[in-house]
Amino acid sequence: MAWRNQKILFVSGKGGVGKSLVAAAIARSEAKRGRRVLLAELGDSSYYKDFWHLAEASHEPIPAPGESFDVVLWSGESCLREYVLHYLKVDRLYRLFFENKVMRSLINVAPGLSEIALLGKITSGIRKTGPPLDYDLIVVDTFATGHAMALFRAPKGMMEAIRFGPMGHQSREMQAVLTDAEQTGFVLVALLEELPVVETLEFEAMLKSEFGIVPDIVANKVMPIPATHAELTRLHNTAQGGVRELSGYLLGVEARQDRLLGELKKSGRKPIEVPLIFSEKPEVLVREAAAALADGGADEK
Amino acid sequence: MKNKLRPSPAIDAILTSQKVVVCAGSGGVGKTTIAAALGVRAAQLGLRTLVLTVDPAKRLATALGLDLSDDTEKRVPSQSYPGELSAAVIDSRKTFDHFIVRHAKDRAAGERILRNRLYQQLSTTLSGSQEFTSLERLLEAVESQRYDLVILDTPPTKHAMDFLMAPQRIHSLFQDSVTKWFIEATQPGGGLISNLVSRGTRTVLKSLEVLTGGQFIEELVDFFAAIRSVQTSLRDRSIAVQKLLSGARTKFIVVTSFDAAKLDEAKYLQTALRKMGFALEAIVINRAYPMWLPEDIERERIAQSQGPEQEKVLLFYERFKQFHALRYNLYEEFAKQMRNSARIFRVPEYAQDVYGLEDLESLAACIAEGAETK
């Protein structure tokens, strides 16, 4: 699927729905189109480090094994550090900042500060500030719903709290990038289970009402139903034992999935389906999920 | 309860001998449902039980008689257990506000904090604030002495470890020395000694002002000045929570699900719990196998043919079984490594969501039966 040639794609969703895998699959499919892609995780610890058995996940991009894109881990602190260093340009001051106990708690407490630092880094290429980032697309494996909402709300909150000075100015710039659909896209990942679907619809409504953003929705781990509804029904009525049980189970799953896909469609967009992939191998998972995303995008057009 | 409860020494011993059971684990593993099912089991065993949930699914909330906008403890309706099951949803913001009002030195001080814009954001978005409030709520419930057992469902975090670090984090964040420094460093003409001491930190503040603007600093100073009035209480409560969690009658249950990444995290969490001196009692692997996976489907294929659709379904069955076997290997390795650390319970995957108390009862029975026999 061509994600409309945007430069930043935020991938979020409820915890445990497979955001990271979907983000990696998008990175792969976009890199296949010849774009220079960076897959960025946010936070203090890395999912991809274990996933790809990386020696180290760090603030500087490294190639993702077996893929043609790079991967990076950005934390609020590492981004703030870079930002401060870039602007103060004085190493002594910068050390004073980060080796100071009080400053450390300040960074932890100050609401929105690390969110602003992260968004500052992600949008730095478009805003043409800070050290250059040589990529056509940054796919951001964002936080889970609650924290992701706080992340997206941070510039607006900061703009309102602080109207003057560099922080106010930069927050306005970030807000402009976030709400520019030409430059920035949002992907919400759900499972076809009650809680993730409800959370996705809430997130989607929030993006629409507060930012005017219409996100794409991915339904992940969709159980592939091997036969048609009519066939399964017939089998369920005529077969015995295990086959009857199995077809009954599949009918149940089909009904639940259809119902929840219907719920997701209320967002006004057709969810892109990624099937449950019968493997635990990273390369197989990313490859097949990327293929499914490409197919899903095709029949949307 | 029409059927007689089948005893399960493995799970029942955990529930009846504790005052607090904490269900830990990362997001999306079904922690809340497992916590609720354990609550049902405890009530069946005759305990006055409270389940504190964080973010229940709508159906689960309905099953427990919970209204998501009301955070009070309520008796779960239409139950007939020897004990009594109550439940509550934790509202992070309300708990934090309540805490401030209760511990501020007077009403004006309390209101000053509640009005501060930074506080308003902090009480819900600060990393660790949700964890802090659920632990505060746990402590209040235990102190009320209304319950024999309190089961805590922990907030969804990317990493379950965040939950354990929260009390210390909040505590150290508002350490008196930090707050004091901040207020003194920003007070104009704060005496010769404080001027000398804080010259370095003044430079830091000055730079921060350049980066963020003066308004930001003002808000911060106001916040720190206000939060000072509840400092001692924050510290005391953090210590009390720590004591409760590491006490002899608190046990941790790690809930995880059946894939490589989640099992790895459970392993990591198990080590971390040990290191921090918390008692890990059991690991519940949720959705460990599909309920329907019939073992003898092969023979039936030969016995009776139902045409091409049966072939399609059987092909699916083959693939699914292979996938399951693959994952089962991961599980066996996990179980081997955990053998000496905790009991493992496996819970099957249900095709349906939880609809009512009866579903929780059968899930509880499943957990009880899913005990690995060694």
Interface residues (C-beta under 8 A of the other chain):
Chain A: K14 G15 G16 V17 G43 S45 Y47 D50 F51 Y83 V84 Y87 L88 L93 L96 F97 N100 K101 V102 M103 S105 L106 N108 V109 A110 P111 G112 F143 A144 G146 H147 A150 G157 A161 I162 R163 F164 G165 P166 M167 G168 L191 E193 E194 L195 P196 V198 P224 P226 A227 T228 E231 L232 R234 L235 T238 A239 Q240 G241 G242 V243 E245 L246 S247 G248 Y249 L250 G252 V253 R256 F278 S279 E280
Chain B: S26 G27 G28 V29 D55 A57 K58 R59 R117 L118 Q121 L122 T125 L126 S127 P156 T157 K158 H159 R169 S172 L173 Q175 V178 W181 F182 A185 G200 T201 T203 V204 S207 L208 V210 L211 T212 G213 G214 Q215 F216 E219 L220 F223 S257 D259 A260 A261 K262 D264 P290 M291 W292 P294 E295 D296 I297 E300 R301 Q304 Q306 E309 Q310 K312 V313 L314 L315 F316 Y317 R319 F320 Q322 F323 L326 R327 L330 A351 Q352 D353
